[in-house]
Amino acid sequence: MRARPTIPDLLRSPRPAFSFEFFPPKDDAAEETLWAAIRRLERVDPAFVSVTYGAGGSTQDRTVRVTEQIALTTTLTAMAHLTCVGASVEELREVIGSYAAAGIHNVLALRGDPPGDARGAWHAHPEGLSHADELVELISALSSFTVGVAAFPDVHPESSGLAQDVETLVRKADAGAQFAVTQMVFDADAYLRMRDAVSARRDLPIVPGLMPVTNYAQIARMAQLMGTPLPEAVVSRLEPLADDRAALRAEGVAIATELGERMLAEGAPGLHFITMNRSTATLEVLDRLGGIPTDCRLRTPVPIPRRVPAAAPLP
């Protein structure tokens, strides 16, 4: 059986690589929703899928379990998230070992947010790690993992600005990171500035995160947790529709499509869809971007459009 290309190989190929992000379900009903989404999205053969931790690094056990199930019971390439939050080095080694035992060899290494308060002060475990580059080094030393890291195009809340964030990504690359995935992008120019600044220093593919908005209150909360306000260009289009579910969803899909087209046209290596464990809006955006094969089995790839839409493009 031929080995699947690695994530970095896919991100350097001529065709954009599309990937999906899930989060661990909190109960049985949520787990049913998650697996329905996974099975629908599996049909379009994404480059990889990832499973996050909860806020403050919670739900680690479910993250491990769901990622292992994806790796063992689907055709998908699974990438696990791993944070330094509340864990000793020995505990991190155990989690990494459990991933390797399940055949998972792709990990997104994160420092993680402080537990209980994402914007609170960060305190490392007394026997743990303080920075993501240290976690990258640990993972890389233990086995033949492909290691990705996070990027913050709108500037990390604890950073002094873009220059510091670029230096942080350079350190992660030097520690062994092979690619980066951003938080959700609503300002294409911010992503492109970071991408260009990093590419001048290191060969590190950076995939923009993209989230089709279907719930205004939800996206406003997420932006607050990230410490990054939504751009006015986005707020002005979504906020008036906050109480009109269908209209908001349609506008959210339109915004995600415009952003995706712009970033692909500017050379983004792919798009990482933050699905919120749903599939419909993600598939709609992907279809508009030409990313779904006509038969969903990759026998007839559909060309990716390489132009920015003329009507009301976002920055």
LOVOLUM-535156 format. One record per atom (N, C-alpha, C): residue in three letters; x, y, z. Coordinates in steps of 0.001 Angstrom, whole numbers, padded with zeros to 6 digits, always signed. Layout:
BEGIN
ALAXYZ ...
END
This chain:
BEGIN
MET+000848-001204+000000 MET+000000+000000+000000 MET+000882+001252+000000 ARG+000559+002185-000874 ARG+001353+003402-000952 ARG+001128+004282+000272 ALA+002209+004847+000773 ALA+002100+005744+001922 ALA+001453+007053+001481 ARG+000606+007601+002356 ARG-000010+008901+002054 ARG+001053+009982+002149 PRO+000926+011029+001338 PRO+001870+012151+001458 PRO+001789+012764+002855 THR+002873+013329+003330 THR+002856+013999+004621 THR+002110+015321+004497 ILE+001707+015859+005645 ILE+001024+017154+005635 ILE+001914+018237+005013 PRO+003198+018353+005387 PRO+004042+019361+004736 PRO+004153+019159+003221 ASP+004197+017896+002771 ASP+004240+017642+001323 ASP+002977+018159+000654 LEU+001823+017903+001251 LEU+000562+018363+000685 LEU+000493+019886+000653 LEU+001043+020521+001686 LEU+001004+021982+001749 LEU+001965+022632+000753 ARG+002895+021861+000231 ARG+003828+022394-000765 ARG+003469+021964-002186 SER+002386+021231-002342 SER+001983+020774-003663 SER+001256+021895-004403 PRO+001150+021806-005722 PRO+000497+022886-006485 PRO-000972+023078-006124 ARG-001651+021992-005750 ARG-003078+022097-005449 ARG-003279+022422-003973 PRO-004124+023399-003653 PRO-004359+023751-002248 PRO-004849+022553-001433 ALA-004387+022481-000200 ALA-004768+021399+000712 ALA-005860+021905+001654 PHE-006994+021222+001663 PHE-008089+021585+002548 PHE-008120+020630+003733 SER-008354+021162+004916 SER-008378+020346+006125 SER-009484+020840+007041 PHE-009842+020001+008020 PHE-010976+020287+008892 PHE-010593+020121+010358 GLU-011190+020963+011204 GLU-010924+020917+012637 GLU-012202+020585+013397 PHE-012076+019646+014328 PHE-013184+019241+015189 PHE-012804+019476+016651 PHE-013808+019436+017529 PHE-013506+019487+018960 PHE-014169+018302+019646 PRO-013632+017848+020774 PRO-014165+016658+021444 PRO-015599+016899+021923 PRO-016500+015949+021694 PRO-017892+016115+022135 PRO-018017+016015+023650 LYS-019029+016703+024185 LYS-019223+016712+025638 LYS-020158+015604+026119 ASP-020993+015070+025218 ASP-021934+014021+025622 ASP-022239+013143+024410 ASP-023118+012138+024611 ASP-023408+011179+023548 ASP-024067+011838+022339 ALA-024988+012776+022592 ALA-025672+013444+021480 ALA-024672+014251+020646 ALA-023771+014948+021337 ALA-022757+015719+020628 ALA-021810+014800+019850 GLU-021570+013615+020406 GLU-020689+012675+019709 GLU-021345+012177+018425 GLU-022659+011966+018445 GLU-023365+011566+017226 GLU-023246+012643+016159 THR-023401+013906+016573 THR-023272+015019+015636 THR-021869+015068+015039 LEU-020866+014880+015905 LEU-019483+014897+015445 LEU-019244+013823+014391 TRP-019659+012582+014675 TRP-019358+011496+013744 TRP-020133+011619+012446 ALA-021335+012206+012503 ALA-022063+012473+011253 ALA-021275+013458+010391 ALA-020709+014491+011039 ALA-019905+015469+010299 ALA-018642+014824+009735 ILE-017990+014007+010555 ILE-016756+013356+010102 ILE-017025+012490+008880 ARG-018095+011732+008904 ARG-018386+010834+007788 ARG-018730+011609+006518 ARG-019442+012719+006660 ARG-019752+013522+005473 ARG-018488+014166+004905 LEU-017650+014686+005785 LEU-016445+015363+005331 LEU-015392+014379+004838 GLU-015440+013151+005335 GLU-014495+012131+004878 GLU-014616+011901+003376 ARG-015812+012056+002837 ARG-016053+011766+001421 ARG-015283+012692+000487 VAL-014888+013889+000962 VAL-014165+014808+000075 VAL-012657+014688+000245 ASP-012219+013697+001008 ASP-010796+013353+001141 ASP-009918+014551+001493 PRO-010120+015142+002679 PRO-009284+016278+003077 PRO-007836+015870+003284 ALA-006953+016856+003265 ALA-005532+016581+003494 ALA-005310+015997+004882 PHE-006010+016546+005875 PHE-005949+016023+007238 PHE-007103+016602+008027 VAL-007361+016028+009201 VAL-008329+016584+010137 VAL-007654+016678+011497 SER-008082+017638+012310 SER-007487+017798+013639 SER-008562+017814+014705 VAL-008161+017461+015918 VAL-009069+017451+017067 VAL-008455+018323+018155 THR-009186+019324+018596 THR-008657+020304+019539 THR-008788+019839+020981 TYR-008168+020613+021866 TYR-008468+020552+023290 TYR-009594+021544+023555 GLY-010251+021403+024702 GLY-011221+022392+025110 GLY-010533+023642+025632 ALA-011333+024615+026046 ALA-010790+025865+026575 ALA-009898+025584+027769 GLY-008747+026233+027784 GLY-007828+026058+028897 GLY-007182+024697+028952 GLY-007200+023963+027814 GLY-006547+022661+027771 GLY-007379+021526+028339 SER-008678+021757+028543 SER-009538+020717+029089 SER-009863+019672+028023 THR-010581+018632+028421 THR-011035+017532+027556 THR-009889+016786+026898 GLN-008735+016716+027554 GLN-007588+016034+026950 GLN-007905+014570+026675 ASP-008544+013889+027639 ASP-008825+012463+027447 ASP-009720+012233+026237 ARG-010741+013074+026068 ARG-011625+012909+024913 ARG-010892+013240+023619 THR-009985+014217+023672 THR-009197+014535+022485 THR-008395+013322+022033 VAL-007731+012680+022974 VAL-006941+011491+022655 VAL-007842+010400+022087 ARG-008970+010166+022754 ARG-009865+009081+022323 ARG-010439+009328+020932 VAL-010947+010541+020684 VAL-011559+010830+019387 VAL-010517+010793+018269 THR-009337+011335+018539 THR-008288+011308+017517 THR-007895+009881+017187 GLU-007771+009036+018205 GLU-007446+007633+017972 GLU-008542+006941+017159 GLN-009812+007230+017468 GLN-010911+006606+016728 GLN-010902+007031+015263 ILE-010617+008300+015007 ILE-010541+008756+013623 ILE-009432+008020+012887 ALA-008279+007898+013535 ALA-007142+007237+012903 ALA-007421+005765+012632 LEU-008149+005112+013543 LEU-008341+003665+013453 LEU-009552+003259+012633 THR-010570+004120+012528 THR-011842+003686+011915 THR-012216+004462+010668 THR-011400+005421+010229 THR-011696+006170+009013 THR-010484+006146+008082 THR-010667+006710+006908 THR-009565+006823+005948 THR-008808+008136+006106 LEU-009152+008923+007111 LEU-008611+010263+007260 LEU-007236+010269+007923 THR-006425+011249+007553 THR-005172+011518+008253 THR-005499+012397+009457 ALA-005248+011883+010653 ALA-005626+012593+011882 ALA-004438+013340+012458 MET-004688+014551+012906 MET-003682+015336+013622 MET-004222+015666+015004 ALA-003467+015314+016027 ALA-003869+015572+017405 ALA-003336+016918+017869 HIS-004104+017603+018698 HIS-003605+018795+019389 HIS-002977+018354+020708 LEU-001955+019061+021123 LEU-001317+018779+022409 LEU-000849+020096+023004 THR-001222+020356+024265 THR-000804+021583+024928 THR+000042+021271+026156 CYS+000710+022310+026635 CYS+001525+022202+027845 CYS+000707+022390+029119 VAL-000565+022713+028985 VAL-001383+023121+030126 VAL-001510+022008+031165 GLY-001108+022309+032392 GLY-001329+021419+033525 GLY-000680+020060+033407 ALA+000382+019938+032629 ALA+000985+018624+032413 ALA+002484+018666+032668 SER+002982+017638+033325 SER+004419+017484+033483 SER+005005+016928+032188 VAL+006313+016983+032069 VAL+006969+016419+030891 VAL+006677+014929+030787 GLU+006663+014252+031927 GLU+006391+012814+031901 GLU+004977+012533+031409 GLU+004013+013343+031831 GLU+002635+013161+031372 GLU+002520+013453+029876 LEU+003227+014459+029410 LEU+003234+014755+027977 LEU+003830+013591+027191 ARG+004886+013005+027719 ARG+005488+011837+027057 ARG+004475+010696+026940 GLU+003666+010505+027973 GLU+002676+009428+027950 GLU+001618+009683+026873 VAL+001157+010922+026761 VAL+000158+011243+025743 VAL+000756+011045+024352 ILE+001965+011516+024156 ILE+002624+011354+022863 ILE+002774+009868+022529 GLY+003121+009072+023532 GLY+003240+007642+023324 GLY+001918+006995+022947 SER+000821+007457+023550 SER-000491+006893+023220 SER-000877+007230+021789 TYR-000507+008412+021329 TYR-000763+008760+019922 TYR+000039+007850+019000 ALA+001310+007682+019295 ALA+002158+006842+018446 ALA+001628+005416+018394 ALA+001154+004907+019539 ALA+000640+003539+019591 ALA-000607+003376+018743 ALA-001378+004453+018578 ALA-002598+004403+017770 ALA-002328+004701+016303 GLY-001068+004893+015956 GLY-000728+005169+014568 GLY-000906+006616+014165 ILE-000963+007508+015155 ILE-001084+008949+014876 ILE+000318+009552+014898 HIS+000704+010171+013812 HIS+002056+010720+013725 HIS+002057+012191+013320 ASN+000920+012868+013542 ASN+000810+014296+013269 ASN+000282+014987+014522 VAL+001020+015970+015011 VAL+000639+016645+016258 VAL+000761+018152+016066 LEU-000248+018889+016537 LEU-000177+020344+016586 LEU+000242+020717+018000 ALA+001442+021256+018142 ALA+002024+021548+019449 ALA+001698+022978+019865 LEU+001045+023119+021013 LEU+000586+024421+021490 LEU+001009+024636+022938 ARG+001311+025868+023285 ARG+001470+026145+024713 ARG+000136+025993+025411 GLY-000914+026543+024832 GLY-002250+026471+025406 GLY-002581+027677+026253 ASP-003872+027878+026492 ASP-004345+028998+027306 ASP-004396+028608+028779 PRO-004288+029576+029681 PRO-004411+029274+031111 PRO-005762+028645+031427 PRO-005797+027593+032222 PRO-007077+026950+032549 PRO-007982+027879+033337 GLY-009269+027858+032978 GLY-010249+028653+033705 GLY-010400+030073+033203 ASP-009373+030644+032622 ASP-009419+032018+032126 ASP-008424+032140+030978 ALA-008947+032092+029753 ALA-008073+032097+028582 ALA-007193+033330+028511 ARG-007620+034416+029146 ARG-006841+035653+029123 ARG-006120+035896+030440 GLY-006087+034899+031297 GLY-005399+035042+032569 GLY-003893+034871+032432 ALA-003197+034958+033558 ALA-001739+034808+033546 ALA-001370+033340+033342 TRP-000337+033122+032538 TRP+000127+031761+032247 TRP+001112+031309+033313 HIS+000879+030103+033844 HIS+001807+029501+034791 HIS+002070+028070+034353 ALA+003314+027743+034114 ALA+003659+026392+033688 ALA+003530+025407+034842 HIS+003287+024154+034528 HIS+003335+023084+035516 HIS+004749+023048+036095 PRO+004885+022813+037414 PRO+006229+022817+038023 PRO+007216+021878+037335 GLU+006715+020806+036756 GLU+007581+019853+036061 GLU+007261+019815+034565 GLY+006694+020925+034078 GLY+006257+020956+032691 GLY+007060+021890+031820 LEU+006427+022377+030758 LEU+007064+023248+029776 LEU+006368+024599+029748 SER+007106+025616+029341 SER+006569+026979+029358 SER+006224+027519+027985 HIS+006800+026943+026934 HIS+006618+027508+025594 HIS+006411+026403+024572 ALA+005719+026756+023479 ALA+005401+025773+022448 ALA+006650+025223+021774 ASP+007695+026040+021619 ASP+008902+025523+020962 ASP+009540+024402+021779 GLU+009404+024457+023110 GLU+009905+023367+023955 GLU+009109+022088+023712 LEU+007794+022242+023524 LEU+006954+021086+023243 LEU+007288+020503+021871 VAL+007552+021361+020897 VAL+007964+020898+019567 VAL+009224+020044+019680 GLU+010202+020522+020446 GLU+011455+019771+020627 GLU+011197+018416+021281 LEU+010312+018393+022294 LEU+010007+017143+022983 LEU+009372+016139+022027 ILE+008363+016573+021281 ILE+007669+015663+020361 ILE+008635+015155+019291 SER+009424+016057+018744 SER+010341+015683+017668 SER+011389+014685+018139 ALA+011755+014759+019410 ALA+012795+013877+019932 ALA+012283+012476+020233 LEU+010954+012329+020388 LEU+010416+011052+020850 LEU+010125+010068+019729 SER+009738+010548+018553 SER+009385+009638+017471 SER+009355+010426+016168 SER+009012+009742+015100 SER+009005+010385+013779 SER+007674+011095+013546 PHE+007383+012087+014374 PHE+006141+012850+014248 PHE+006319+013994+013247 THR+005228+014303+012558 THR+005124+015557+011820 THR+004512+016574+012777 VAL+005188+017671+013017 VAL+004765+018619+014056 VAL+004343+019943+013434 GLY+003130+020357+013740 GLY+002640+021667+013367 GLY+002526+022556+014590 VAL+002359+023846+014361 VAL+002241+024809+015452 VAL+001164+025839+015102 ALA+000802+026640+016084 ALA-000208+027670+015885 ALA+000439+028972+015437 ALA-000329+029755+014688 ALA+000098+031097+014273 ALA-001041+032072+014550 PHE-000679+033331+014797 PHE-001656+034341+015225 PHE-001540+035581+014336 PRO-002203+035575+013188 PRO-002063+036704+012262 PRO-002566+038032+012821 ASP-003507+037979+013761 ASP-004022+039217+014361 ASP-003267+039595+015621 VAL-002113+038983+015843 VAL-001205+039227+016960 VAL-001713+038509+018217 HIS-000845+037711+018788 HIS-001165+037000+020028 HIS-001420+038015+021142 PRO-002440+037761+021989 PRO-002772+038724+023050 PRO-001602+039077+023958 GLU-000624+038189+024127 GLU+000516+038453+024996 GLU+001715+039017+024226 SER+001551+039248+022939 SER+002654+039707+022103 SER+002676+041220+021998 SER+003865+041754+021733 SER+004002+043201+021536 SER+003676+043610+020107 GLY+003522+042645+019209 GLY+003201+042979+017833 GLY+003646+041908+016855 LEU+003485+042205+015582 LEU+003778+041241+014524 LEU+005223+040762+014587 ALA+006173+041667+014820 ALA+007585+041274+014824 ALA+007852+040190+015859 GLN+007267+040325+017052 GLN+007472+039312+018085 GLN+006820+037993+017681 ASP+005636+038049+017091 ASP+004970+036828+016662 ASP+005769+036112+015572 VAL+006385+036880+014679 VAL+007223+036282+013643 VAL+008425+035597+014280 GLU+009062+036255+015255 GLU+010201+035641+015938 GLU+009790+034349+016631 THR+008599+034339+017219 THR+008107+033133+017882 THR+007954+031987+016884 LEU+007401+032278+015707 LEU+007243+031239+014688 LEU+008595+030756+014174 VAL+009553+031669+014058 VAL+010903+031274+013638 VAL+011511+030315+014653 ARG+011334+030606+015946 ARG+011852+029700+016990 ARG+011180+028330+016903 LYS+009888+028325+016661 LYS+009184+027050+016532 LYS+009703+026257+015331 ALA+009950+026948+014222 ALA+010495+026269+013045 ALA+011880+025710+013335 ASP+012689+026488+014022 ASP+014037+026022+014362 ASP+014001+024835+015326 ALA+012930+024743+016134 ALA+012789+023635+017078 ALA+012311+022360+016395 GLY+011826+022481+015154 GLY+011394+021297+014421 GLY+010005+021366+013825 ALA+009286+022476+014008 ALA+007954+022601+013414 ALA+008061+022594+011894 GLN+007134+021903+011244 GLN+007176+021753+009793 GLN+006083+022525+009068 PHE+005099+023018+009804 PHE+004041+023848+009225 PHE+003310+024532+010373 ALA+002476+025503+010028 ALA+001690+026215+011039 ALA+000251+026353+010557 VAL-000670+026422+011511 VAL-002083+026654+011242 VAL-002503+027867+012062 THR-003175+028813+011436 THR-003556+030025+012153 THR-004871+029847+012893 GLN-005108+030758+013829 GLN-006451+030911+014355 GLN-007346+031396+013220 MET-008656+031434+013470 MET-009586+031809+012404 MET-009254+033207+011880 VAL-009237+033327+010568 VAL-008862+034573+009899 VAL-010120+035286+009407 PHE-010238+036560+009750 PHE-011283+037408+009194 PHE-010691+038641+008519 ASP-009377+038735+008485 ASP-008673+039820+007812 ASP-007562+039188+006976 ALA-007808+039069+005676 ALA-006840+038394+004805 ALA-005502+039108+004802 ASP-005508+040432+004888 ASP-004247+041177+004867 ASP-003384+040827+006070 ALA-004006+040623+007232 ALA-003239+040266+008432 ALA-002552+038917+008220 TYR-003277+037967+007654 TYR-002658+036662+007354 TYR-001495+036821+006380 LEU-001706+037576+005316 LEU-000671+037714+004289 LEU+000568+038420+004824 ARG+000370+039407+005709 ARG+001532+040084+006308 ARG+002372+039096+007109 MET+001702+038300+007929 MET+002447+037320+008722 MET+003094+036286+007815 ARG+002363+035749+006875 ARG+002904+034734+005973 ARG+004163+035225+005275 ASP+004100+036456+004746 ASP+005236+036997+004004 ASP+006435+037260+004913 ALA+006171+037758+006141 ALA+007269+038048+007062 ALA+007980+036764+007485 VAL+007218+035701+007710 VAL+007829+034430+008105 VAL+008561+033798+006931 SER+007967+033842+005732 SER+008589+033193+004569 SER+009908+033855+004186 ALA+010088+035105+004586 ALA+011376+035765+004337 ALA+012470+035220+005242 ARG+012066+034512+006301 ARG+013031+034000+007286 ARG+013164+032480+007248 ARG+012043+031781+007051 ARG+012042+030328+007117 ARG+011051+029765+006095 ASP+011311+028522+005679 ASP+010393+027812+004787 ASP+009381+027079+005654 LEU+008330+027786+006060 LEU+007326+027237+006967 LEU+005942+027500+006375 PRO+005305+026502+005757 PRO+003951+026723+005233 PRO+002994+027125+006353 ILE+002196+028159+006115 ILE+001238+028640+007108 ILE-000156+028567+006499 VAL-001013+027737+007090 VAL-002364+027529+006587 VAL-003334+028435+007344 PRO-004096+029260+006653 PRO-005069+030097+007366 PRO-006272+029300+007837 GLY-006708+029562+009067 GLY-007939+028978+009583 GLY-009138+029754+009088 LEU-010188+029056+008710 LEU-011375+029697+008131 LEU-012620+029117+008787 MET-013497+029997+009264 MET-014718+029539+009928 MET-015934+030204+009312 PRO-016795+029425+008645 PRO-018057+029994+008158 PRO-018973+030294+009344 VAL-019324+031548+009532 VAL-020108+031957+010703 VAL-021574+031593+010496 THR-022138+030874+011458 THR-023565+030555+011430 THR-024276+031025+012688 ASN-023522+031569+013640 ASN-024089+032030+014904 ASN-023278+033240+015362 TYR-023909+034414+015394 TYR-023157+035633+015694 TYR-022685+035669+017142 ALA-023536+035276+018081 ALA-023133+035295+019492 ALA-021944+034360+019715 GLN-021953+033237+019051 GLN-020864+032271+019192 GLN-019550+032855+018690 ILE-019562+033462+017524 ILE-018311+033988+016966 ILE-017824+035180+017772 ALA-018742+035971+018325 ALA-018342+037097+019166 ALA-017651+036607+020434 ARG-018180+035517+021037 ARG-017547+034928+022232 ARG-016164+034382+021897 MET-016051+033706+020774 MET-014770+033124+020386 MET-013728+034214+020159 ALA-014138+035295+019513 ALA-013213+036402+019281 ALA-012757+037008+020600 GLN-013670+037105+021562 GLN-013312+037649+022874 GLN-012324+036737+023586 LEU-012546+035421+023511 LEU-011634+034469+024142 LEU-010242+034549+023522 MET-010185+034753+022210 MET-008902+034846+021534 MET-008212+036178+021786 GLY-008974+037155+022293 GLY-008393+038475+022507 GLY-008231+039257+021224 THR-008995+038886+020202 THR-008890+039535+018893 THR-010274+039969+018435 PRO-010590+041253+018440 PRO-011916+041691+018002 PRO-012136+041417+016521 LEU-013385+041165+016154 LEU-013702+040973+014745 LEU-013503+042287+013988 PRO-012998+042248+012760 PRO-012849+043475+011968 PRO-014205+044141+011722 GLU-014206+045452+011666 GLU-015445+046190+011443 GLU-016111+045777+010133 ALA-015294+045448+009113 ALA-015848+045019+007834 ALA-016687+043754+007974 VAL-016349+042916+008945 VAL-017112+041697+009196 VAL-018303+041991+010101 VAL-018080+042768+011168 VAL-019159+043097+012102 VAL-020305+043804+011381 SER-019974+044724+010490 SER-021013+045498+009798 SER-021884+044628+008908 ARG-021383+043485+008498 ARG-022163+042586+007649 ARG-022931+041546+008454 LEU-022399+041168+009615 LEU-023024+040095+010386 LEU-023945+040581+011496 GLU-023537+041619+012205 GLU-024306+042043+013382 GLU-025757+042380+013057 PRO-026057+043072+011944 PRO-027468+043359+011645 PRO-028311+042107+011394 LEU-027666+040993+011132 LEU-028384+039753+010830 LEU-028385+038783+012007 ALA-027954+039253+013171 ALA-027762+038362+014326 ALA-029015+037578+014693 ASP-030200+038156+014470 ASP-031448+037497+014847 ASP-032141+036811+013678 ASP-031500+036803+012528 ASP-032064+036159+011336 ASP-031133+035008+010963 ARG-031452+033841+011469 ARG-030524+032707+011359 ARG-030150+032381+009911 ALA-031147+032340+009035 ALA-030880+031971+007646 ALA-030037+033020+006941 ALA-030376+034295+007157 ALA-029627+035370+006496 ALA-028204+035449+007035 LEU-028051+035263+008351 LEU-026715+035286+008943 LEU-025863+034158+008388 ARG-026439+032980+008291 ARG-025696+031838+007762 ARG-025246+032102+006325 ALA-026149+032631+005510 ALA-025808+032915+004116 ALA-024679+033932+004020 GLU-024738+034949+004868 GLU-023677+035968+004847 GLU-022376+035399+005380 GLY-022455+034544+006404 GLY-021252+033918+006928 GLY-020563+033044+005900 VAL-021342+032310+005130 VAL-020783+031487+004054 VAL-020161+032376+002978 ALA-020828+033482+002653 ALA-020299+034394+001639 ALA-018966+034998+002084 ILE-018883+035407+003342 ILE-017644+035993+003858 ILE-016512+034976+003827 ALA-016793+033764+004287 ALA-015759+032725+004284 ALA-015287+032425+002863 THR-016218+032419+001916 THR-015849+032164+000520 THR-014953+033274-000016 GLU-015315+034521+000260 GLU-014500+035647-000207 GLU-013094+035607+000384 LEU-013025+035350+001688 LEU-011713+035266+002333 LEU-010896+034116+001750 GLY-011538+032965+001586 GLY-010838+031813+001039 GLY-010318+032078-000366 GLU-011133+032673-001220 GLU-010704+032985-002586 GLU-009526+033949-002580 ARG-009618+034960-001726 ARG-008536+035959-001671 ARG-007223+035312-001240 MET-007268+034520-000176 MET-006024+033950+000350 MET-005447+032887-000589 LEU-006315+032084-001224 LEU-005821+031122-002205 LEU-005204+031838-003404 ALA-005854+032915-003846 ALA-005319+033669-004972 ALA-003962+034273-004650 GLU-003724+034559-003370 GLU-002450+035139-002935 GLU-001434+034066-002531 GLY-001751+032805-002808 GLY-000768+031750-002608 GLY-000833+031002-001303 ALA-001933+031113-000536 ALA-002059+030302+000681 ALA-001972+028827+000294 PRO-001278+028003+001101 PRO-001095+026598+000730 PRO-002350+025751+000882 GLY-003371+026304+001478 GLY-004620+025588+001683 GLY-005497+026366+002635 LEU-006547+025736+003132 LEU-007452+026341+004103 LEU-007796+025298+005151 HIS-007780+025717+006420 HIS-008117+024830+007535 HIS-009472+025270+008077 PHE-010515+024482+007804 PHE-011872+024864+008179 PHE-012157+024497+009630 ILE-012558+025495+010405 ILE-012990+025284+011784 ILE-014476+024959+011713 THR-014828+023681+011875 THR-016168+023205+011527 THR-017197+023341+012639 MET-016757+023506+013878 MET-017665+023463+015035 MET-018475+022168+015032 ASN-017853+021102+014514 ASN-018439+019759+014467 ASN-019700+019683+013607 ARG-019802+020593+012652 ARG-020882+020561+011668 ARG-020238+020492+010278 SER-021008+020031+009302 SER-020409+019856+007981 SER-021025+020715+006894 THR-022281+021118+007036 THR-022994+021699+005904 THR-022380+023002+005420 ALA-022147+023960+006326 ALA-021604+025249+005904 ALA-020191+025088+005344 THR-019393+024222+005975 THR-018038+023984+005484 THR-018068+023421+004068 LEU-018934+022438+003816 LEU-019028+021846+002489 LEU-019528+022862+001462 GLU-020416+023764+001887 GLU-020920+024781+000966 GLU-019807+025728+000544 VAL-018990+026173+001508 VAL-017862+027040+001168 VAL-016865+026295+000289 LEU-016563+025074+000662 LEU-015606+024276-000099 LEU-016089+024074-001530 ASP-017378+023852-001709 ASP-017938+023683-003044 ASP-017802+024974-003850 ARG-018070+026112-003215 ARG-017945+027394-003917 ARG-016499+027673-004323 LEU-015566+027150-003548 LEU-014150+027343-003866 LEU-013633+026317-004869 GLY-014499+025417-005300 GLY-014082+024400-006250 GLY-013293+023289-005623 GLY-013444+023083-004325 GLY-012631+022099-003627 GLY-013271+020736-003475 ILE-014484+020545-004010 ILE-015144+019249-003918 ILE-015141+018588-005283 PRO-014577+017397-005407 PRO-014621+016680-006683 PRO-016069+016416-007098 THR-016306+016321-008377 THR-017673+016175-008876 THR-018325+014906-008372 ASP-017541+013870-008081 ASP-018130+012630-007574 ASP-017717+012331-006143 CYS-017005+013270-005486 CYS-016560+013113-004097 CYS-015605+011946-003910 ARG-014989+011464-004984 ARG-014036+010368-004843 ARG-012709+010707-005504 LEU-012518+011986-005808 LEU-011254+012499-006315 LEU-010834+011901-007663 ARG-011816+011435-008456 ARG-011437+010953-009778 ARG-011366+012096-010782 THR-012138+013142-010543 THR-012141+014281-011447 THR-011994+015550-010634 PRO-010768+015941-010255 PRO-010590+017145-009440 PRO-011145+018374-010135 VAL-011787+019230-009355 VAL-012327+020477-009883 VAL-011283+021572-009704 PRO-010989+022372-010747 PRO-009970+023416-010605 PRO-010327+024402-009504 ILE-009322+024880-008812 ILE-009503+025900-007780 ILE-009473+027268-008444 PRO-010493+028109-008227 PRO-010440+029443-008813 PRO-009272+030241-008257 ARG-008623+031026-009102 ARG-007444+031784-008687 ARG-007655+033280-008903 ARG-008780+033754-008448 ARG-009042+035177-008596 ARG-009796+035669-007378 VAL-009720+036949-007127 VAL-010471+037567-006031 VAL-011815+038005-006568 PRO-012939+037724-005885 PRO-014248+038148-006398 PRO-014327+039657-006523 ALA-014975+040113-007577 ALA-015031+041546-007848 ALA-015964+042268-006899 ALA-016988+041564-006406 ALA-018010+042227-005606 ALA-017658+042255-004132 ALA-017506+043436-003586 ALA-017345+043662-002140 ALA-016354+042722-001476 PRO-015108+042676-001935 PRO-014141+041786-001284 PRO-013803+042296+000113 LEU-013508+041364+001012 LEU-013060+041745+002334 LEU-011576+042097+002282 PRO-011085+042856+003256 PRO-009661+043203+003265 PRO-008805+041975+003470 
END
